Amino acid sequence: MQSGIAVSQELHDAFSTFASDSSIFCLPVTITAESLTPLSPIRFSTPNAFYPSLPQLSSVLQPKTPLYLLFRRPESGSSTLSALTYIPSNAPVRAKTLFASTRATLVRELGSEKFASTIFATEEEEVTSEDAWRERDAEKKGSGGKGGFRREDLMGEKERELDAVRRAEEEARSGTPGRDIGIGGSFPRGGFGSGVQSRIRMNVHDEAKTALAELQEGGLVQLAIDTASETFTLATAKSGIDAHSVQDHIHPSSPRYTFYHYPESETVFFIYTCPSGSSIRERMMYASSRMYALTVADEHGLKISKKCDMQIEASSPDEISGDRLQEEVQPQQNDGMRRGFARPKRPGR
């Protein structure tokens, strides 16, 4: 299972009770210690009365905490169930991507045939409001074809997981989020050096801190993430590295953050590599922690230019060629009269 999250036996038991007990209105589900686990079930406020029971959900919904909610819809038939994923707009990025990419696992392991619909919500009102539910129902009835499911409902598990990761990577890549990221709301403006990255913090091993602080010309420091403990660790620390051999020191199959001090210059490159074969969990973790990696480097004396050219993203070490690095550094070494003019690239480059 690529996300590393599985349905616990406790949830299987709770869901079995929920499915067979028609007096239960909702079963909340969360993620605890790498497992999907149940919270206390909520019973109908009035027997088989779905809409009057909705206000009870305010007691379990929190403004920054994602949650899954499994519903019984009596008005659609006594056995009709719905699965709702609630991911608040201002929830932490890592929590957003984790819950978004695990939602398909929840439904699949409990039995996708038991759910008539899957729903995504980012605001409490979308969950507790009778109008919101009626509007969704009307949308499904009016959409026509394939049972009235929307495109998101028809996406396969792999497609949903990759879509969630893509959104996290896009958000991390932007550096200055201030727009809708696709899985709930907008983030406050501000990039590297602002308060955005401070929301995602990790422990950092001392050897990684030391290596960053001691990085010299021609030196390369590579950080990895221990996903179990969510800690930055030192993967590699080398000196005397020629630009053409940087790619030889980057892991070919797992994501990495690489800091390289170009020889005879003040330029420090930040290289984020994320191979396509990386696990979903790795990709989520590295994408959402990218800005904090820059923050850690800054705290230990490395000045990474805000220019995109000095912050490189690649899916393979082969993309980090010596020629590419040299082309980014060379304009900075020209005199003032020539600095404003980009050197024309040869045909085919």
Disulfide bonds with the S-S distance in Angstrom:
none
